[in-house]
Amino acid sequence: MQKLNLPPYDVNLRKMDGKIHIFDPIRKKYLVLTPEEWVRQHFLQFLIHHKSYPASLIKMESGLKYYERNKRTDLVVYNRAMKPHLLVECKAPDVKITDKTFSQIANYYSKFQAKYMIITNGMEHYCFRPDASKLVFEEEIPEFSDL
């Protein structure tokens, strides 16, 4: 898999049914290793080990209904009161982050009302928050204690 613009970690891989799988410590299971899953797992580890987000407050691929369609957020971090505080949308490294990606996470925001949103493809990371009728981009991804 491609080297990402995220700190490396000790990846737990296993070959099953002829495919490589990566271990997800939140869901406590192995998942087929796709480029998007590679980004999702690296970003998860970044949040836990470099930004001090408690694993117990993170939910992976949380389902939601949006205009009668089933959708999934990649990663949701809750605060200690179990209210969504951070939404993360992950794309494969070769996927360009476009206005369409921002629209996608904005749709998820309308359901979750998290304080922060992050879009990443493992190479580029955008952290922002809504403020009145505009988006305010953060220079850095906040530490959990800053939420």
Secondary structure, DSSP 8 states (H G I E B T S, - for coil): ----SS------EEEETTEEEEEETTTTEEEE--HHHHHHHHHHHHHHHHS---GGGEEEEEEEEETTEEEEEEEEEE-TTS-EEEEEEE--TTS---HHHHHHHHHHHHHH--SEEEEE-SS-EEEEEEETTEEEE-SS---GGG-
